[in-house]
Amino acid sequence: MNTQLKANSSLIGLILLISTILCSIVLHWNIFTQDLSGSHIWRQSQTQWNIINFQKYDPNILNPRVASFNYDNDNLYRYEFPLMQWCIGMLHRLFGDAIIITRMSIFLIGCFSLLGFYKLSNLLVKNKIVAALGAWALSFSPVFFYWTVNPIPDNLALCFSIWHLYYVFIYLEKKEIKYAWIAALFLSLATLVKLPFVIFGAAAIAGFLVQLKADRFQLTKKKIIYCTSFLLLIIPAAVWYYWVIPGWGGNGIVKGIFDSQMDRKEIVRILEYHWKEMFPDFLMTPTTLLLFVPGVVLFFVKGHFLRKNSFVLLLPLLMVILYFAYEINMINVQHDYYMFPFLPFLYLAVVVAIYYAWKQGAFHKVITILLLLGISYQTYQTTIKRWEPEVPGASLSLYEHQDALINAVPEDELCIILNDDSQHIFAYKIRKRGYIFWADQMPVPWVEDLVGNKGVKYMYSTSRKIDEDPAYQPFFKQLLLEAGEVKVFELQMPTSKENRTNKE
């Protein structure tokens, strides 16, 4: 009888998990073929440029590139290790340049995140139906739902981090050293893909301390191998960041709050935003809170089945909170994807609430299912608007006349591009690389250098201050296209400059 119930539970859990993925596919259906747009398009464009450059120009995984050649006349931009971007770039090489390939690849990463969370939840609560319902809740976290089809490396880092947690717990349960090596591998990959996710290594540290206490603080061979697996496999990430961080310049992520000029009033404003909006409306929904709050209470009051593992959950959660405090100046109020490390812990609390509701009988099960359906409806209604065009520092004309702008200039020509405060969006929308300027800042000698020495033949401009200034007119051979706010010029070296060069 127990075997039959277990089999039924496994089947229902699998059906629920597949239903979650299918439902997400349906709700994202129109987005899969939509070009990049919406919130944080600057970060999406930067990531997509990494992918395009791997596909078309340089397949060396050590050479992630963006569109801008402004710095040292090169477009190399080594930041996080570009594992995700390179893999998707290779898929583009095989199947062609289509945004659906990028979006479907990111979506598959999200599916593996949900699978990892399902397995982690089931390992903790020993109930596959509850675990599958927890995966449903996570899939409709507004921030997860939005980013699970948008290109940022944080998606892959979150996926690896969830699997790291799972293998730490399965090692503690089965005591087989192979699981420690797998956990270490996932931690190393998560860190490579995005440095802040190294904080999930606190779960491995907590696991070691739990073992040490259980064995009365005796350092056995197995514990030494356990530590060795993590120390060895984190080396590639350490080497990568040792190499690239010196080139980050003024990037505030490294120094965090210690590189910030924020005063107390500003910090309070950010904390209030996260309390009132980020946590209830982006990481969760108001309906999710009806499960999350009881879940937190039940974890501490009745979570006896999790107590032996609580330290392995709470230590990395503490590190996530400290990470938030350290990077508060960078996270501010706009970088919702910087909050990904909170997701596994928030939704494990939701799993705890579902677990106890599921034990109470049919009425509580119905209420739980209605709440979970409410979460999906709420998330879709509020998140679908986030894919509407957003052009920080660029122009809406890039969306309205994109095809004409792409075709106005030969594909691989380097161009002058202005204005684009983001340094990524304008170039991505017109599919051109080159020298990108902003705030109407492009002195005449720079144009002379780019046209005369760098061989730049074309310019895209939304700056009437620049392209209507008489000082720049000698560089314009002809106006190729005027599309909304964007003008496209063919450039030339002024005759006076050419004569001077011949005399010399």
ABEGO torsion letter per residue (X at the ends): XAAAAAAAAAAAAAAAAAAAAAAAAAAAAAAAABBBBEBGAAAAAAAAAAAAAAAAABABAABBBBABAABGGBABBBBBBAAAAAAAAAAAAAAEBBAAAAAAAAAAAAAAAAAAAAAAAAAAAGBAAAAAAAAAAAAABAAAAAAAABBBAAAAAAAAAAAAAAAAAAAAAAGBAAAAAAAAAAAAAAAAABAAAAAAAAAAAAAAAAAAAAAGGBBBAAAAAAAAAAAAAAAAAAAAAAAAAAAAEABAAAAEAAABABBAAAAAAAAAAAAAAAAAAAABBAAAAAAAAAAAAAAAAABAAAAAAAAAAAAAAAAAAAAAAAAAAAAEAABAAAAAAAAAAAAAAAAAAAAAAAAAEAAAAAAAAAAAAAAAAAAAAAAAAAABBBBBGBBAAAAAAAAAAAAABBAABBBBBOBBAAGAAAAAAAGBBEBBBBGGBBBAAAAAAAAAAAGBABBBBABAAAAABAAAAAABABBABBBEABBBBBBBBBAAAAAAAAAX
